[in-house]
Amino acid sequence: MMKKERAKKEDRSGWPLFNRLLAAYIDITKFPELPMHPEIGKNYEYHPEGALCANGNPYHGCIRLGNVNKLMIGFSGGGVSVDAYTAARPQRIGGSGEMFYSDDVRFGDIIPRVGTFGKGKKNPFRDWTLLFVPYATGDFHCGTGDFKYKDLNGKDTVLHHHGYTNYRMLIEKIKEFVPHPDQILVTGFSAGAFATSLLCDDVCAVFPECRDITACVDSAMMHYDWQKTARDVWQAPEKIAARLTGTEIVSDSLKALHQNRPEVKIMYCCSVRDAALTQMEMYLEDGRWIPDKEAGRDYQKKLKAMLDDLQNAIPDLSTFIFDTPDKNSKDADLTIHCLCGSGAAFTTVVDGVACSDWMIRGVNGEVMKLGLDKLEGEHCG
């Protein structure tokens, strides 16, 4: 990977007042620990013994039992680390400059309160059992190893790429409560969307008797040498790394999933010039960090090509392609990143269908190809 000289200084001066108050709020309102006999409809933290965040802090997931025999497994997003340079630059609230991945689970409890993971009346999955897998390991939830690097002060440090290890402990726990679900939805946004494509096959193996499983990917596409990264950096299980034979990780994973488990329903959601994915796609290509219109156009072309390829391989692929402008990227004309983990899942409409409706209809077997025409036009010229 080419890296250009970076003149900007990275701000590590501390958190603004709002973010400190937000952290305090989460600490006060954090979920109780999972008891032996959990209540239906209540969010709990589950702390598997030995589970770690990237920074070595203890890791936990979220469990909420539903009143129907259906299971939703949700993977959270939060960036990615691919080498020593990115490992040394985790996300810092209140910081600036290059920040690549979440290294702690502290804010993971926000997501089970909102969007298609929450308990609101608009959420068609509110009565399902939820296993929410927060992201704090920089490895698309599929690592098992420890990666050594030097931090920004030159100190020898370890990034615990334990995403797969953590996830496996969580899924074994939820199986105690829902051993034989009638339906399973595997979904996630951003890094969790990559995890959905990478790990749905694994979920199928954990629940071999369930024949009604859906994988719903919300905002993921990225080109890189992923097989080398999975093996050498994350130390992902070989069954996962072996599938990554091309340069685009989601298409590799979904095509392998379809070939191995053709009964799984596969759904894909993304905006046409996704601001966050455009930034990382550009960075991994040549080290640039600030996206521009050219980068957005390039991303849209690549997304169209990927979806053309996926539809050839998976004819019943359901799609939800949207074009909501990203207000923080007006100059670059980019679009927003992710829907399912926020209220935007209920308000974002394509061809007369809200994203949340598209999700539940897809889970129930309806193939809907929405918004593909948005990939055509001037940006793909």
C-alpha positions in Angstrom: 0.0 0.0 0.0 1.4 3.4 -1.0 1.4 6.0 1.8 1.7 9.7 1.1 3.4 12.0 3.5 0.8 13.4 6.0 1.3 16.9 7.2 -1.7 16.9 9.5 -1.1 16.4 13.2 -3.5 14.0 14.9 -5.4 15.4 17.8 -5.3 13.3 20.9 -6.1 16.2 23.3 -9.2 14.7 24.9 -13.0 14.5 24.6 -15.3 17.4 24.1 -17.9 18.0 26.8 -20.7 16.5 24.8 -18.8 13.2 24.3 -17.9 13.0 28.0 -21.5 13.5 28.9 -22.5 10.8 26.3 -20.0 8.4 27.9 -21.4 9.1 31.3 -24.9 8.6 30.1 -24.0 5.2 28.7 -22.3 4.2 31.9 -25.4 5.2 33.9 -27.9 3.5 31.6 -25.9 0.5 30.6 -27.7 -2.8 30.5 -27.8 -5.2 33.5 -25.7 -8.4 33.3 -27.4 -11.4 31.9 -29.1 -13.4 34.7 -29.8 -17.2 34.7 -33.5 -16.5 33.9 -33.7 -13.3 31.7 -36.9 -11.4 31.2 -38.5 -11.3 27.8 -37.9 -8.1 25.9 -35.1 -6.8 28.2 -31.6 -6.0 27.0 -28.8 -7.6 28.9 -25.0 -7.5 28.8 -23.2 -10.9 28.5 -19.5 -11.0 29.4 -17.9 -14.2 28.1 -15.0 -15.2 30.2 -11.7 -14.3 28.4 -13.4 -12.2 25.7 -11.2 -9.1 24.8 -11.5 -5.8 22.9 -8.6 -4.8 20.7 -7.1 -2.7 23.5 -7.2 -5.6 26.0 -10.3 -4.4 27.9 -13.0 -6.9 28.6 -15.6 -7.4 25.9 -19.3 -8.1 26.1 -22.3 -8.6 23.8 -26.0 -7.9 24.2 -28.8 -10.4 24.5 -32.6 -9.7 24.4 -35.0 -12.6 24.4 -38.1 -12.3 22.2 -41.6 -13.7 22.4 -41.4 -15.6 19.0 -39.0 -18.4 18.1 -37.0 -16.3 15.7 -33.4 -15.1 16.1 -31.7 -11.9 14.8 -27.9 -11.8 14.9 -26.7 -8.3 14.5 -23.0 -7.3 13.9 -22.0 -3.8 14.7 -19.7 -1.6 12.6 -16.7 0.4 13.5 -13.9 0.5 10.8 -11.1 -1.9 10.1 -7.3 -2.4 10.7 -5.2 -4.0 8.0 -1.6 -3.3 9.1 0.7 -1.7 11.7 -0.1 1.8 10.4 -3.8 1.4 10.8 -3.4 -0.5 14.1 -1.7 2.5 15.6 -4.7 4.8 14.8 -7.8 3.6 16.5 -10.9 5.8 16.6 -10.9 8.4 19.4 -14.0 10.4 20.3 -13.1 14.0 20.0 -10.0 13.2 17.9 -9.2 14.1 14.3 -7.1 13.0 11.5 -6.9 9.3 10.4 -8.8 7.0 12.7 -9.4 3.5 11.4 -11.2 1.2 13.9 -13.1 0.9 17.2 -10.8 -0.7 19.8 -13.2 -0.8 22.7 -16.8 -2.0 23.3 -17.8 1.0 25.4 -20.4 2.4 23.0 -21.7 -0.9 21.7 -24.8 -0.7 23.9 -26.2 2.2 22.0 -27.3 0.2 18.9 -29.7 -2.3 20.5 -31.8 0.7 21.5 -32.4 1.9 18.0 -33.3 1.1 14.4 -34.0 -2.5 13.4 -32.1 -3.7 16.5 -34.3 -1.7 19.0 -37.7 -2.3 20.5 -39.7 0.5 18.8 -43.1 -0.2 17.4 -41.9 0.6 13.8 -39.3 -2.3 14.0 -40.6 -5.4 12.4 -38.1 -7.5 14.3 -38.9 -6.1 17.8 -40.4 -9.5 18.9 -37.4 -11.6 17.8 -34.6 -12.7 20.1 -31.6 -10.5 19.5 -28.0 -11.4 19.8 -26.1 -8.1 19.2 -22.4 -8.4 18.6 -20.6 -5.1 19.3 -17.4 -4.3 17.3 -14.1 -3.7 19.1 -11.5 -5.7 17.3 -10.8 -4.2 13.9 -11.1 -7.5 12.0 -14.6 -7.6 10.6 -15.5 -9.9 13.5 -13.4 -12.8 12.1 -10.0 -12.6 13.8 -8.4 -15.0 16.3 -4.9 -13.7 16.8 -2.8 -11.0 18.4 -1.1 -8.4 16.1 2.1 -6.7 17.3 2.7 -3.1 16.3 4.2 0.2 17.7 1.8 2.9 18.9 2.2 6.6 18.0 4.7 7.0 20.9 6.9 4.1 19.6 5.8 1.7 22.3 5.4 -2.0 21.5 1.7 -2.8 21.6 -0.7 -5.6 20.8 -4.0 -5.4 18.9 -6.2 -8.2 20.0 -7.9 -9.3 16.7 -10.3 -11.6 18.7 -13.5 -10.8 16.7 -14.2 -14.4 15.7 -13.3 -15.7 19.2 -15.7 -13.2 20.8 -18.5 -13.9 18.4 -18.3 -17.7 18.9 -18.6 -17.3 22.6 -21.7 -15.1 22.2 -23.4 -17.4 19.7 -22.9 -20.5 21.9 -24.6 -18.6 24.7 -27.6 -17.5 22.7 -28.1 -21.1 21.5 -28.8 -22.0 25.1 -31.9 -19.8 25.0 -32.9 -20.4 21.3 -31.6 -23.8 20.4 -34.0 -24.4 17.4 -35.1 -21.1 15.9 -37.7 -21.2 13.1 -36.1 -18.2 11.3 -32.7 -16.6 11.6 -31.7 -13.2 10.3 -27.9 -12.4 10.1 -27.4 -8.8 9.5 -25.0 -5.9 10.3 -23.9 -2.5 9.1 -20.5 -1.2 7.9 -17.8 -3.6 9.4 -20.8 -5.6 10.7 -22.0 -5.9 7.1 -18.7 -7.4 6.1 -19.0 -9.7 9.0 -22.5 -10.8 7.8 -21.1 -11.9 4.5 -18.1 -13.6 6.2 -19.9 -15.3 9.0 -23.4 -16.3 7.8 -22.1 -19.7 6.7 -20.7 -20.1 10.2 -24.1 -19.3 11.7 -25.7 -21.9 9.5 -23.3 -24.5 10.8 -24.2 -23.6 14.4 -27.9 -24.0 13.7 -28.0 -26.9 11.1 -31.7 -27.6 11.6 -32.9 -24.1 10.7 -33.7 -24.0 7.0 -35.0 -20.4 6.9 -31.9 -18.1 7.1 -31.4 -14.7 5.6 -28.2 -12.7 5.3 -28.7 -8.9 5.0 -25.6 -6.8 4.3 -26.0 -3.1 5.0 -23.2 -1.0 3.4 -20.1 -3.0 2.6 -17.8 -3.1 -0.4 -14.0 -2.8 -0.4 -11.1 -3.8 -2.6 -7.8 -5.0 -1.1 -5.6 -8.1 -0.6 -8.1 -9.6 1.9 -6.8 -13.1 2.0 -3.4 -12.0 3.1 -4.9 -9.7 5.6 -7.2 -12.4 7.0 -4.4 -14.9 7.3 -1.4 -12.7 8.4 -3.0 -9.9 10.3 -6.3 -11.1 11.8 -5.4 -14.8 11.9 -9.0 -15.6 10.7 -10.0 -19.3 10.5 -8.8 -20.8 7.3 -12.3 -21.7 6.2 -13.0 -17.9 6.1 -9.7 -16.8 4.6 -9.7 -19.4 1.9 -12.9 -17.9 0.3 -11.2 -14.6 -0.3 -9.7 -15.3 -3.7 -10.4 -12.0 -5.4 -9.9 -8.4 -4.3 -13.5 -7.6 -3.2 -14.3 -9.3 0.1 -18.1 -9.1 0.1 -18.7 -10.5 -3.3 -16.2 -13.3 -2.6 -18.0 -14.2 0.6 -21.5 -13.9 -0.7 -20.8 -16.0 -3.8 -19.2 -18.7 -1.6 -22.2 -18.6 0.8 -24.6 -19.0 -2.1 -22.7 -21.9 -3.6 -22.4 -23.7 -0.2 -25.9 -22.9 1.1 -28.2 -22.0 -1.8 -31.2 -22.0 0.5 -30.0 -18.9 2.3 -31.7 -15.7 1.2 -29.2 -12.9 0.5 -30.0 -9.2 0.6 -27.7 -6.2 -0.1 -28.2 -2.6 0.9 -25.9 0.4 0.2 -25.9 4.0 -0.9 -24.6 4.9 -4.3 -21.5 6.9 -3.2 -21.2 5.8 0.4 -19.1 8.4 2.2 -17.3 6.1 4.6 -16.7 3.3 2.2 -15.5 5.8 -0.5 -13.0 7.1 2.0 -11.6 3.7 2.9 -11.7 2.4 -0.7 -9.6 5.5 -1.7 -7.2 5.1 1.3 -6.5 1.4 0.6 -5.9 2.2 -3.1 -3.3 4.9 -2.7 -3.2 6.3 0.8 -5.4 9.4 0.2 -7.7 10.3 3.1 -10.0 13.1 2.0 -12.6 12.0 -0.5 -13.5 14.1 -3.6 -16.1 13.9 -6.4 -13.8 11.7 -8.5 -13.4 9.2 -5.6 -17.2 9.1 -5.3 -17.7 8.5 -9.0 -15.1 5.7 -8.9 -16.9 4.1 -6.0 -20.2 4.2 -7.8 -18.7 2.5 -10.8 -17.2 -0.2 -8.7 -20.5 -0.7 -6.8 -22.4 -1.2 -10.1 -19.8 -3.6 -11.3 -19.9 -5.6 -8.1 -23.7 -5.8 -8.1 -23.8 -6.8 -11.8 -21.4 -9.7 -10.9 -23.3 -10.7 -7.7 -26.7 -10.8 -9.6 -25.2 -13.0 -12.2 -24.0 -15.4 -9.5 -27.0 -14.9 -7.2 -30.1 -14.3 -9.4 -32.4 -13.9 -6.4 -30.3 -11.3 -4.7 -32.5 -8.6 -3.1 -31.2 -5.0 -3.3 -31.9 -1.7 -1.7 -29.8 1.0 -3.3 -30.4 4.6 -2.1 -29.0 8.0 -2.7 -29.5 10.1 0.5 -26.9 12.9 0.4 -24.3 13.0 3.2 -24.5 16.5 4.7 -20.8 16.3 5.8 -19.6 15.5 2.2 -21.4 18.1 0.1 -18.3 19.1 -1.8 -17.6 15.5 -2.8 -21.3 14.8 -3.5 -21.2 11.6 -1.4 -24.1 9.7 0.2 -24.8 8.5 3.7 -23.4 5.3 5.3 -25.7 2.6 6.7 -29.4 2.4 7.6 -30.3 -0.6 9.8 -28.6 0.7 12.9 -30.6 3.9 13.1 -34.1 5.4 12.6 -33.1 6.0 8.9 -34.1 2.3 8.4 -37.8 3.4 8.8 -37.6 6.7 6.9 -35.4 5.9 3.9 -37.7 4.9 1.0 -36.8 3.5 -2.4 -39.5 2.8 -5.0 -42.1 3.4 -2.4 -40.7 0.9 0.1 -38.9 1.7 3.4 -35.7 -0.1 4.2 -37.2 -1.8 7.2 -40.1 -3.1 5.1 -37.7 -4.3 2.4 -35.9 -6.2 5.1 -38.9 -8.0 6.6 -40.4 -8.8 3.2 -37.0 -10.2 2.1 -36.8 -12.3 5.2 -40.2 -13.7 4.4 -39.1 -14.7 0.9 -40.0 -11.7 -1.3 -37.2 -10.9 -3.8 -37.1 -7.1 -4.3 -34.6 -5.3 -6.5 -34.9 -1.7 -5.5 -32.9 1.3 -6.6 -30.5 -0.3 -9.1 -31.4 2.5 -11.6 -29.7 4.9 -9.2 -26.3 3.4 -10.1 -26.8 4.6 -13.7 -26.4 8.1 -15.0 -23.8 10.9 -14.9 -21.8 9.5 -12.0 -21.1 6.3 -13.9 -20.3 8.0 -17.1 
